[in-house]
Amino acid sequence: MTVRAALALAAALVPAAVGAYTPDVEFALNCQGCHRADGGETPGSVPAIANHVARFLAVPGGREYLVQVPGVAQAPLDDATLAAVINWMLAHYDRAHIPKDFTPYTEAEVAKLRKDPLVNVEALRTKLLKTIEPKAP
């Protein structure tokens, strides 16, 4: 096999960019290690997203929080792919709690929000949860 043929084969087997996969595959590759395939928690460190994550959209600051959590803000995905993954995650794991007036995240919105990842995640999460509902996780 020539070098040119080997390079062509390698290029065909490797995605051209990080965002080359569908949102569900990107979630599996970049998020599922902590959030699990079923959206469950990693006890003691990562809260569940299944049946809970979209509740943040209903409170002031919650929409921003979902992008500014360090694991999201610093994900190795371009802004458009990250927006698609977040939108997929909301629909897949918590469709029932997506507000009727929800506007999907856009590339521009994600680009702006992820520039300022949260430092004190737990404090903000606790504050937001208190405004969501008393029985929220």
N, C-alpha and C positions, 0 to 999 in steps of 0.2 A: 504494500500500500504506500502510495506517495505521501509526502508531507501535506500536500494540498488536499488530498483525499481524506487524510486523517483529520485535518482541521475542519473540513466541511462536515464530516461525520460528527465531530465534537460539537460544532456549532448547532447542528440539528438536534443533538441530544440535550443540550443545556439551554434553558430559557434565555431569551435575549435580555430580559430585564426582570427585576424582582417582581413586578406586577404582571408577570406572564400567566399566572394561574387565576382560577376563579376565586371569588371571595371565600367560599367554604374551604378550599384547599389552602389559601393563605392563612385562614384562621387555624387550620390544623398545623401548619408549619410554624406559625409565629405566636400563637396564643394558647393553643390547646395544652401545652405542657403545664401551664398553671391553672387554666380555667377548665380543663378536662373536656373530653368530647361531648359529654352530656351537659356541659355548662355548670357542673357542680363545683363545690368549693375545694380548695386545698386546705384542709383543717389547720388553723393557726396562722395562716399567712395570706390566703387569697379567697375572697368571698365568692359565693355562687353568683352566676349571672342568669341562670335559668329561672324564669318567672320573677325576676327582680330588676334586671338592668334597665328596662325601659321606664321604670318608675322615676328614675332621675330626670327624665325629660319633662316631668310635670312640675318641677320646682325651680325657682330662680337659681341659676348657677349650675344646675344639674347637667344641662346640655354641654356646657364647657368642661365640667368635671370629667365626663366620659372620654374626652379627647386629651385632657391634660394629665390624667393618671400617667405616671412615668412609663409604665410598660406599654401604654398606647402611644404616648407622645414620642417615645424614643424607639418605637418599632422600626425595624429595617425595611420599611415600605415607603414608596413615594406617596405623596399626599392624596392623589386620586385613588390609588389602591387602598390606602388606609380608610378613606371615606367609604369606599365600597364594602370593606370588611366590617366597619362599624354598622353600616346600614343593614348588611346581611345578618350580623350578630343580633341586632335588635329584633328583626323580623323572625329569625330562626329560634331564638331563645326566649323571647318575651313579647310576641305579637299582641297578646291580650292587653298589655299595658301601654302600648304606643298611643299617645294622644291623637285624637281625631284630626287635629290641625298640624300634625307633625310634618315638617319639611325635611327631607333627607339631607344628610350632611353632604357638603360639596367639597371639592378639592381646595377651593380658595378658603373656605371656613376652616378646614383641617389644617391647612398651611399656617394660617394665622394663630390658631389656638395652640398648636403643638410647639410653638416657639417658647412657650412659658410653661414647662412641665411643673406640676405641683411639687412642693417640698414637703409639706405636712399633710399627706394624703389622708391619714386616719382622722385627723381633727375635722377636716372638711367633710369627709364621708359621714362622720357621726353627726355633724351639724345638718347636712342635707337629709339624712335618714330621719332625723327628728321632725323635719317638715313634711316628709313624704307621708308617713303614717306610723302610728305608734307600734305596729306589729311588724314593720319592715325589718329585714335582716340587718 
